[in-house]
Amino acid sequence: MPAPDDVARQTRWRAGMRSAVLKVAAFTAIGAVLPALFIDFLPRDFTAETRLKIEAADADDKSISEAAANLRSKAHLDHLIRELDLGRGSEFAVDRSSVFRLVLDIVSGQETTVGKAEAGIRRRLAEAIAVRYDPAPGEVSISVTADRADEAARIANALGGMLRAEMAATGLRRADPVLENLRQAFEKAQADLSGFLAGVDGARLAQLRRADGEERALAAQVSGTEAELAGLGRKLGQASEMTLADVLEKQLPNSLEFTALDYQRQRLVEAKLTVDQLSAELGPRHPRLLAAQAAVDSVRSDIGKALERLKASLKDQEAATAKRLAELKARQQKTSPDKHMVEIGTRLAALEGDAEETRSRYLEAMRRSKTASTPAPAAAVVVSAANAGKAQPLGPSSLMLAGIGGAAGFALGSALAYFTRRRPEDIDIDALLENEDLLAVENIGETSEEPPLEVEIAPSHSAEEEAVPTPLHELAANDTPFGDRIRAMLMANRIPERDADLPPLVAAAIAKQRTKVAGRQEEALELRRDMAELRERVQSYAARRAASGR
């Protein structure tokens, strides 16, 4: 027959396990059921798709892709917004009259204008539209994501109709084999150039480009200086051949250096005009007329001096330019680039030239193709129209939500069962021992005809606080600890539970009290019992040593 302590332990373990299982099962069931109850209140998006098949003879796949992608352009989006009235009462619209929007505008300090609202509608609508073209079957898929399935299907069908109308009105460009060959040649030249640049060290390439830039700049300076020197020589020749009569009668060169001569010639014309006016009004010996004639002679002299200064200035400029040109050529001759660098530069220049040439030819052919080619007749046939009933909801399904909720409930129930499990409480050692011994004595008294043996166990700290030592005999009558003796006496006088004749209510009360004391505090009682036995043995050992010392 199992001991009462074992029965109580098993009963307590079963009750704890039953409580834990019930908690975990309840939380798991609640977690699995809650998502199903509130799934209609959760925000969900729906995707509706329209598929169209493009029927066009000799149509270019690139043209079809461009026509499909053009559905997200500003013009098409504006047309879609006006056609379906998405600016009001739609999830894509911006409610500028709401209280929240007004408060947000006041806090942010930025007013939501009509232009901003329209731009926001176009942006959200473009993000909700996805257009894909599959060249193998020649089908265009238009999918729209919205909060409501009917609105997503309505927008998808409208976009399909716009694509059909555009295909029927404009058609598609035919594929040009010449243009395709030029495009492939251009891509090949670009690939060769990119591969060559990838194979050259970055530092060496930078050095090559820097040296090439310096060389080109120096060559440009030499060319510019040579042109400047040639211009100065030409101007000097013109000035050297020019006389005073040429300055007065012929047209001067259109150059900055001859501006002074033109100014002096204007002065001479004004002085002659003054002399003519005074000659008609005054006599030949009049001082004013004589002064005017002297001014004419002075201007003529100034023109000659200006011409001489111009010749001298041009000679000086020519000499300085020739000297600078000689220095540039000397510096150009001193630069002796590395042979390997020269080869790399030559190869790079050739590849860049080929790439630029093929690019220009491809662009020119593309321009001619756009102006000469005629659109091919095209038709878009609806293969599968969007339907609100066939719209696919985005996000987790109901079964997945139930699984997630059940897992969360299981974790929460397990944590709750773990943290609310029964733990041994801290109880006073002496009171616990006293309760245990008194319980044993009461059991004996109730199950035997002999009067119960009253046992009083002193508190554990009484021996330490006792001022006067307890008188002991020289020799102990029994070396067995007191607790062992009491326990042996109780065990000798015990009555089996099946032989006990007790009323049902009394037996139930005793069993309940025994289970309560021995069940919840079994581990603590075992520990306290061991401590009490050790204390009694220490006291007995101390008493024997004291007796032997006497």
C-alpha positions as CSV (number, residue, x, y, z in Angstrom):
1,M,0.0,0.0,0.0
2,P,1.5,3.4,-0.9
3,A,2.4,5.8,1.8
4,P,0.1,8.8,2.5
5,D,2.9,11.2,1.4
6,D,3.2,9.4,-2.0
7,V,-0.5,9.5,-2.5
8,A,-0.6,13.2,-1.7
9,R,2.3,13.9,-4.0
10,Q,0.7,12.0,-6.9
11,T,-2.6,13.8,-6.2
12,R,-1.0,17.2,-6.2
13,W,1.0,16.4,-9.4
14,R,-2.1,15.3,-11.2
15,A,-4.1,18.3,-10.1
16,G,-1.2,20.6,-11.3
17,M,-0.9,18.9,-14.6
18,R,-4.7,19.0,-15.1
19,S,-4.8,22.7,-14.3
20,A,-1.8,23.4,-16.7
21,V,-3.3,21.4,-19.5
22,L,-6.7,23.2,-19.1
23,K,-5.0,26.6,-19.1
24,V,-2.9,25.8,-22.2
25,A,-5.9,24.3,-24.0
26,A,-8.1,27.2,-23.2
27,F,-5.6,29.9,-24.3
28,T,-4.9,27.9,-27.5
29,A,-8.5,27.6,-28.4
30,I,-9.1,31.3,-27.7
31,G,-6.1,32.3,-29.8
32,A,-7.3,30.2,-32.7
33,V,-10.9,31.5,-32.6
34,L,-10.3,35.2,-32.1
35,P,-8.8,35.8,-35.6
36,A,-11.7,34.1,-37.2
37,L,-14.1,36.4,-35.3
38,F,-12.3,39.6,-36.2
39,I,-11.1,38.7,-39.7
40,D,-13.8,40.9,-41.3
41,F,-12.6,43.9,-39.3
42,L,-8.9,43.6,-40.2
43,P,-7.7,45.9,-43.1
44,R,-6.9,43.7,-46.1
45,D,-6.0,44.5,-49.7
46,F,-7.3,42.7,-52.8
47,T,-5.6,42.2,-56.2
48,A,-7.6,42.0,-59.4
49,E,-6.0,41.0,-62.7
50,T,-7.0,41.5,-66.3
51,R,-5.1,39.6,-69.0
52,L,-5.1,40.6,-72.7
53,K,-3.6,38.9,-75.7
54,I,-1.9,41.2,-78.3
55,E,-2.5,40.2,-81.9
56,A,-0.2,42.2,-84.2
57,A,1.7,41.0,-87.3
58,D,5.5,41.8,-87.2
59,A,5.1,43.8,-84.0
60,D,8.1,44.6,-81.9
61,D,8.1,43.2,-78.4
62,K,9.8,46.4,-77.2
63,S,6.9,48.5,-78.6
64,I,4.4,46.3,-76.9
65,S,6.2,46.6,-73.6
66,E,6.4,50.4,-74.0
67,A,2.7,50.6,-74.8
68,A,1.9,48.5,-71.7
69,A,4.1,50.5,-69.5
70,N,2.7,53.7,-70.8
71,L,-0.5,53.0,-68.9
72,R,1.2,54.4,-65.8
73,S,1.9,57.7,-67.5
74,K,0.5,61.0,-66.2
75,A,-2.0,61.4,-69.1
76,H,-3.4,57.9,-68.7
77,L,-3.6,58.2,-64.9
78,D,-5.5,61.5,-65.2
79,H,-7.9,60.0,-67.8
80,L,-8.4,57.1,-65.4
81,I,-9.1,59.4,-62.4
82,R,-11.6,61.4,-64.4
83,E,-13.3,58.4,-65.9
84,L,-13.8,56.5,-62.7
85,D,-14.1,59.6,-60.5
86,L,-11.3,58.4,-58.2
87,G,-10.8,61.9,-56.8
88,R,-13.7,61.7,-54.4
89,G,-14.9,58.8,-52.3
90,S,-11.9,56.6,-53.2
91,E,-9.1,55.2,-51.2
92,F,-6.7,57.0,-53.5
93,A,-8.2,60.4,-52.9
94,V,-7.1,63.0,-50.4
95,D,-9.9,64.3,-48.2
96,R,-8.8,67.9,-47.8
97,S,-11.9,69.0,-46.0
98,S,-11.6,66.5,-43.0
99,V,-10.9,67.8,-39.5
100,F,-7.8,65.6,-39.3
101,R,-6.4,67.0,-42.6
102,L,-7.1,70.6,-41.4
103,V,-5.3,69.9,-38.1
104,L,-2.4,68.3,-39.9
105,D,-2.1,71.3,-42.3
106,I,-2.1,73.7,-39.3
107,V,0.5,71.7,-37.4
108,S,2.8,71.1,-40.4
109,G,2.3,74.6,-41.8
110,Q,1.9,73.2,-45.3
111,E,-1.4,73.5,-47.1
112,T,-2.6,70.6,-49.2
113,T,-3.3,72.3,-52.5
114,V,-5.2,70.9,-55.4
115,G,-2.0,70.2,-57.3
116,K,-0.5,68.4,-54.4
117,A,-3.7,66.3,-54.0
118,E,-3.8,65.4,-57.6
119,A,-0.1,64.4,-57.5
120,G,-0.8,62.3,-54.5
121,I,-3.6,60.5,-56.2
122,R,-1.5,59.8,-59.3
123,R,1.4,58.5,-57.1
124,R,-0.8,56.1,-55.1
125,L,-2.6,54.9,-58.2
126,A,0.7,54.3,-60.0
127,E,2.0,52.3,-57.0
128,A,-1.2,50.2,-57.0
129,I,-0.9,49.3,-60.8
130,A,1.4,46.6,-62.0
131,V,1.7,45.9,-65.8
132,R,3.7,42.9,-67.1
133,Y,4.2,41.6,-70.7
134,D,5.1,38.0,-71.4
135,P,6.6,37.7,-74.9
136,A,6.1,33.9,-75.1
137,P,2.3,33.9,-75.2
138,G,2.1,37.6,-76.1
139,E,-0.1,38.4,-73.1
140,V,-0.3,41.6,-71.1
141,S,-1.3,41.3,-67.4
142,I,-2.7,44.3,-65.6
143,S,-3.1,43.9,-61.9
144,V,-4.4,46.5,-59.4
145,T,-4.2,46.4,-55.7
146,A,-7.0,48.2,-53.6
147,D,-8.8,48.0,-50.3
148,R,-12.0,46.8,-52.0
149,A,-12.2,43.9,-54.5
150,D,-14.8,45.7,-56.6
151,E,-12.7,48.8,-56.9
152,A,-9.6,46.9,-57.9
153,A,-11.6,45.0,-60.6
154,R,-13.1,48.2,-61.9
155,I,-9.7,49.9,-62.3
156,A,-8.1,46.8,-63.9
157,N,-10.9,46.5,-66.4
158,A,-10.7,50.3,-67.2
159,L,-7.0,50.0,-67.8
160,G,-7.6,47.0,-70.1
161,G,-10.1,49.1,-72.1
162,M,-7.6,52.0,-72.4
163,L,-4.9,49.6,-73.6
164,R,-7.3,48.1,-76.2
165,A,-8.3,51.6,-77.4
166,E,-4.7,52.8,-77.7
167,M,-3.7,49.6,-79.6
168,A,-6.6,50.1,-82.0
169,A,-5.9,53.8,-82.5
170,T,-2.1,53.9,-82.8
171,G,-1.0,50.4,-83.6
172,L,2.6,49.1,-83.0
173,R,5.9,49.7,-84.7
174,R,7.2,46.9,-86.9
175,A,10.5,45.4,-86.1
176,D,13.3,46.8,-88.4
177,P,16.1,44.3,-89.0
178,V,18.6,47.0,-90.0
179,L,17.8,49.0,-86.8
180,E,18.2,45.8,-84.8
181,N,21.6,45.1,-86.3
182,L,22.8,48.6,-85.6
183,R,21.5,48.3,-82.1
184,Q,23.4,45.1,-81.6
185,A,26.6,46.7,-83.1
186,F,26.2,49.6,-80.7
187,E,25.8,47.3,-77.7
188,K,28.8,45.2,-78.8
189,A,31.0,48.3,-79.1
190,Q,29.8,49.5,-75.7
191,A,30.6,46.0,-74.3
192,D,34.1,46.0,-75.8
193,L,34.8,49.4,-74.4
194,S,33.5,48.3,-70.9
195,G,35.5,45.1,-71.0
196,F,38.7,47.0,-71.9
197,L,38.1,49.5,-69.2
198,A,37.5,46.7,-66.7
199,G,40.8,45.1,-67.6
200,V,42.8,48.2,-67.1
201,D,44.0,49.2,-63.6
202,G,42.2,52.1,-62.2
203,A,45.3,54.0,-61.3
204,R,46.8,53.4,-64.7
205,L,43.6,54.4,-66.4
206,A,43.4,57.6,-64.3
207,Q,47.0,58.4,-65.2
208,L,46.4,57.7,-68.9
209,R,43.3,60.0,-68.9
210,R,45.2,62.7,-67.1
211,A,48.2,62.4,-69.5
212,D,45.8,62.4,-72.4
213,G,44.0,65.4,-71.1
214,E,47.3,67.3,-70.6
215,E,48.5,66.3,-74.1
216,R,45.3,67.4,-75.7
217,A,45.4,70.7,-73.7
218,L,49.0,71.3,-74.8
219,A,48.1,70.5,-78.4
220,A,45.1,72.8,-78.2
221,Q,47.4,75.6,-76.8
222,V,49.9,75.0,-79.6
223,S,47.2,75.1,-82.3
224,G,45.7,78.2,-80.7
225,T,49.1,80.0,-80.5
226,E,49.9,79.1,-84.1
227,A,46.5,80.5,-85.3
228,E,47.1,83.6,-83.2
229,L,50.6,84.0,-84.7
230,A,49.2,83.6,-88.2
231,G,46.6,86.2,-87.5
232,L,49.1,88.7,-86.1
233,G,51.3,88.1,-89.2
234,R,48.4,88.8,-91.5
235,K,47.4,92.0,-89.5
236,L,51.1,93.2,-89.5
237,G,51.2,92.7,-93.3
238,Q,48.1,94.8,-93.7
239,A,49.4,97.5,-91.5
240,S,52.8,97.5,-93.2
241,E,51.2,98.0,-96.6
242,M,48.8,100.7,-95.4
243,T,49.6,104.4,-96.0
244,L,48.0,107.6,-94.9
245,A,45.9,107.7,-98.0
246,D,44.8,104.2,-97.5
247,V,43.7,105.0,-94.0
248,L,41.7,108.0,-95.2
249,E,40.2,106.5,-98.3
250,K,40.0,102.7,-97.9
251,Q,37.9,100.6,-95.5
252,L,39.9,99.5,-92.4
253,P,40.1,95.9,-91.4
254,N,37.5,94.8,-88.9
255,S,39.9,94.2,-86.0
256,L,40.4,95.5,-82.6
257,E,43.9,96.7,-83.4
258,F,42.7,99.1,-86.1
259,T,40.1,100.8,-83.8
260,A,42.6,103.7,-83.0
261,L,43.0,104.4,-86.7
262,D,39.3,104.5,-87.2
263,Y,38.9,106.9,-84.3
264,Q,41.6,109.2,-85.7
265,R,39.9,109.1,-89.1
266,Q,36.6,110.2,-87.6
267,R,38.4,113.1,-86.0
268,L,39.8,114.1,-89.4
269,V,36.3,114.0,-91.0
270,E,34.9,116.2,-88.2
271,A,37.9,118.6,-88.6
272,K,37.4,118.9,-92.4
273,L,33.7,119.5,-91.9
274,T,34.5,122.3,-89.5
275,V,36.9,123.9,-92.0
276,D,34.3,123.7,-94.8
277,Q,31.7,125.4,-92.7
278,L,34.1,128.2,-91.6
279,S,35.4,128.7,-95.2
280,A,31.8,129.5,-96.3
281,E,31.2,131.9,-93.5
282,L,34.6,133.6,-92.8
283,G,37.5,135.0,-94.8
284,P,40.7,133.1,-95.7
285,R,42.7,134.9,-93.0
286,H,40.2,134.6,-90.2
287,P,41.8,133.2,-87.0
288,R,39.1,130.6,-86.5
289,L,39.5,129.3,-90.0
290,L,43.2,129.1,-89.6
291,A,42.8,127.3,-86.3
292,A,40.5,124.7,-88.0
293,Q,43.0,124.1,-90.8
294,A,45.7,123.6,-88.2
295,A,43.5,121.1,-86.4
296,V,43.1,119.2,-89.7
297,D,46.9,119.0,-90.1
298,S,47.3,117.9,-86.5
299,V,44.8,115.0,-87.0
300,R,46.7,113.9,-90.1
301,S,49.9,113.9,-88.1
302,D,48.1,111.8,-85.3
303,I,46.9,109.3,-87.9
304,G,50.5,108.8,-89.1
305,K,51.7,108.3,-85.6
306,A,48.9,105.9,-84.8
307,L,49.7,103.9,-87.8
308,E,53.4,103.6,-86.8
309,R,52.4,102.7,-83.2
310,L,50.1,100.0,-84.6
311,K,52.9,98.5,-86.7
312,A,55.2,98.5,-83.7
313,S,52.6,96.9,-81.5
314,L,51.8,94.2,-84.0
315,K,55.5,93.4,-84.3
316,D,55.9,93.1,-80.5
317,Q,52.8,90.9,-80.3
318,E,54.1,88.7,-83.1
319,A,57.5,88.3,-81.4
320,A,55.9,87.5,-78.1
321,T,53.5,85.0,-79.7
322,A,56.4,83.3,-81.6
323,K,58.4,83.0,-78.4
324,R,55.4,81.5,-76.5
325,L,54.8,79.1,-79.4
326,A,58.4,78.0,-79.4
327,E,58.2,77.3,-75.6
328,L,55.0,75.2,-76.1
329,K,56.5,73.2,-78.8
330,A,59.6,72.6,-76.8
331,R,57.5,71.4,-73.8
332,Q,55.5,69.2,-76.2
333,Q,58.7,67.6,-77.5
334,K,60.0,67.0,-74.0
335,T,57.0,64.9,-73.0
336,S,58.0,61.3,-73.9
337,P,55.1,59.0,-72.8
338,D,55.6,55.4,-71.9
339,K,55.2,53.0,-74.8
340,H,52.7,50.8,-72.9
341,M,50.7,53.8,-72.0
342,V,50.7,54.9,-75.6
343,E,49.4,51.5,-76.7
344,I,46.7,51.6,-74.1
345,G,45.7,55.1,-75.0
346,T,45.6,54.2,-78.7
347,R,43.4,51.2,-78.0
348,L,41.1,53.2,-75.7
349,A,40.8,56.0,-78.3
350,A,39.9,53.4,-81.0
351,L,37.3,51.7,-78.9
352,E,35.8,55.1,-77.8
353,G,35.7,56.1,-81.5
354,D,34.0,52.9,-82.5
355,A,31.4,53.3,-79.7
356,E,30.7,56.9,-80.6
357,E,30.4,56.0,-84.4
358,T,28.0,53.1,-83.8
359,R,26.0,55.2,-81.4
360,S,25.6,58.0,-83.9
361,R,24.6,55.5,-86.7
362,Y,22.1,53.8,-84.5
363,L,20.5,57.1,-83.4
364,E,20.3,58.2,-87.0
365,A,18.7,54.9,-88.1
366,M,16.3,55.1,-85.2
367,R,15.3,58.7,-86.3
368,R,14.8,57.6,-89.9
369,S,12.8,54.5,-88.7
370,K,10.5,56.6,-86.6
371,T,9.8,59.0,-89.5
372,A,9.5,56.3,-92.3
373,S,7.9,53.3,-90.6
374,T,4.2,52.9,-90.3
375,P,2.4,51.4,-87.3
376,A,1.4,47.8,-87.7
377,P,-2.3,47.1,-87.1
378,A,-2.7,45.6,-83.6
379,A,-5.6,44.4,-81.5
380,A,-5.8,43.5,-77.8
381,V,-8.3,40.7,-77.0
382,V,-9.4,40.3,-73.4
383,V,-8.5,36.8,-72.2
384,S,-9.5,37.1,-68.6
385,A,-11.4,40.1,-67.3
386,A,-11.1,41.2,-63.7
387,N,-13.9,40.1,-61.4
388,A,-14.5,41.1,-57.7
389,G,-15.3,37.5,-56.9
390,K,-12.0,36.3,-58.3
391,A,-9.9,39.0,-56.6
392,Q,-7.1,37.5,-54.5
393,P,-6.8,38.8,-50.9
394,L,-3.3,39.7,-49.9
395,G,-1.8,38.7,-46.6
396,P,-2.3,35.6,-44.5
397,S,-5.3,33.3,-44.9
398,S,-7.9,32.5,-42.3
399,L,-6.2,29.1,-41.6
400,M,-2.9,30.8,-41.2
401,L,-4.3,33.5,-38.9
402,A,-5.9,30.7,-36.8
403,G,-2.6,28.9,-36.6
404,I,-0.7,32.0,-35.6
405,G,-3.4,32.8,-33.0
406,G,-3.3,29.2,-31.7
407,A,0.5,29.3,-31.4
408,A,0.3,32.6,-29.6
409,G,-2.3,31.3,-27.2
410,F,-0.3,28.1,-26.6
411,A,2.8,30.2,-25.7
412,L,0.8,32.5,-23.4
413,G,-1.0,29.6,-21.7
414,S,2.3,27.7,-21.2
415,A,3.9,30.8,-19.7
416,L,0.9,31.4,-17.4
417,A,0.9,27.8,-16.3
418,Y,4.7,27.9,-15.6
419,F,4.6,31.2,-13.6
420,T,1.4,30.2,-11.6
421,R,2.7,26.7,-10.5
422,R,2.7,25.8,-6.8
423,R,5.9,26.6,-4.9
424,P,7.1,25.6,-1.4
425,E,6.5,28.5,1.0
426,D,8.9,29.6,3.7
427,I,7.5,28.2,7.1
428,D,9.0,28.3,10.5
429,I,11.0,25.2,11.2
430,D,9.9,24.7,14.8
431,A,6.2,25.3,14.0
432,L,6.5,22.8,11.1
433,L,8.1,20.1,13.2
434,E,5.5,20.7,15.9
435,N,2.7,20.4,13.4
436,E,4.1,17.2,12.0
437,D,4.6,15.5,15.4
438,L,1.3,16.7,16.7
439,L,-0.4,15.3,13.6
440,A,1.2,12.0,14.1
441,V,0.2,12.0,17.8
442,E,-3.4,12.9,16.9
443,N,-3.6,10.1,14.3
444,I,-2.4,7.6,17.0
445,G,-4.9,9.0,19.5
446,E,-7.8,8.7,17.1
447,T,-6.9,5.3,15.7
448,S,-5.9,3.6,19.0
449,E,-7.6,3.1,22.4
450,E,-4.5,4.3,24.3
451,P,-4.4,7.9,25.3
452,P,-2.4,10.1,22.9
453,L,1.1,10.8,23.9
454,E,1.8,14.5,24.2
455,V,5.2,15.4,22.9
456,E,6.6,18.9,23.3
457,I,9.6,19.8,21.1
458,A,11.5,22.8,22.2
459,P,12.1,25.5,19.6
460,S,15.3,25.2,17.7
461,H,16.8,28.3,19.2
462,S,16.0,27.4,22.8
463,A,19.2,25.5,23.2
464,E,21.2,28.4,21.9
465,E,19.4,31.0,24.1
466,E,19.4,28.9,27.3
467,A,21.6,30.5,29.9
468,V,22.0,27.6,32.4
469,P,23.0,24.3,30.9
470,T,20.5,21.4,31.3
471,P,21.6,18.9,33.9
472,L,22.6,15.6,32.3
473,H,23.3,12.2,33.7
474,E,26.8,10.8,33.5
475,L,25.6,8.1,31.2
476,A,22.6,8.4,28.8
477,A,20.0,5.7,29.1
478,N,19.7,5.5,25.4
479,D,21.9,6.9,22.7
480,T,19.1,7.0,20.1
481,P,17.9,10.6,19.3
482,F,14.7,11.7,20.8
483,G,13.0,12.1,17.5
484,D,13.9,8.6,16.4
485,R,12.5,7.2,19.6
486,I,9.2,9.1,19.2
487,R,9.0,8.0,15.6
488,A,9.7,4.4,16.5
489,M,7.0,4.5,19.2
490,L,4.5,5.9,16.9
491,M,5.3,3.4,14.2
492,A,4.9,0.6,16.7
493,N,1.5,1.7,17.8
494,R,0.2,2.6,14.3
495,I,-3.0,1.2,13.0
496,P,-3.3,0.6,9.2
497,E,-5.7,2.9,7.4
498,R,-7.9,0.0,6.2
499,D,-8.4,-1.2,9.9
500,A,-9.3,2.3,11.2
501,D,-13.0,2.5,12.0
502,L,-13.9,6.2,11.7
503,P,-17.0,8.0,10.6
504,P,-16.9,9.2,7.0
505,L,-16.9,12.9,7.8
506,V,-14.2,12.5,10.4
507,A,-12.1,10.4,8.0
508,A,-12.6,12.9,5.2
509,A,-11.6,15.8,7.5
510,I,-8.5,14.0,8.8
511,A,-7.5,13.0,5.2
512,K,-8.0,16.6,4.0
513,Q,-5.9,18.0,6.9
514,R,-3.1,15.4,6.3
515,T,-3.1,16.0,2.6
516,K,-2.9,19.8,3.1
517,V,0.0,19.6,5.5
518,A,1.9,16.8,3.9
519,G,1.0,17.7,0.3
520,R,2.0,21.3,-0.2
521,Q,5.0,21.3,2.2
522,E,6.5,17.8,1.7
523,E,9.9,18.9,0.6
524,A,10.1,21.6,3.3
525,L,9.1,19.0,5.9
526,E,11.8,16.6,4.8
527,L,14.4,19.3,5.0
528,R,13.2,20.5,8.4
529,R,13.1,17.0,9.8
530,D,16.7,16.4,8.8
531,M,17.7,19.6,10.4
532,A,15.9,18.7,13.6
533,E,17.6,15.3,13.7
534,L,21.0,16.9,13.2
535,R,20.2,19.3,16.0
536,E,19.3,16.5,18.4
537,R,22.4,14.6,17.6
538,V,24.5,17.7,18.2
539,Q,22.9,18.2,21.6
540,S,23.4,14.5,22.5
541,Y,27.0,14.7,21.4
542,A,27.6,17.8,23.4
543,A,25.9,16.2,26.5
544,R,28.2,13.1,26.3
545,R,31.3,15.3,26.0
546,A,30.2,17.3,29.0
547,A,29.6,14.2,31.0
548,S,32.9,12.6,30.1
549,G,34.7,15.9,31.0
550,R,33.4,15.7,34.5
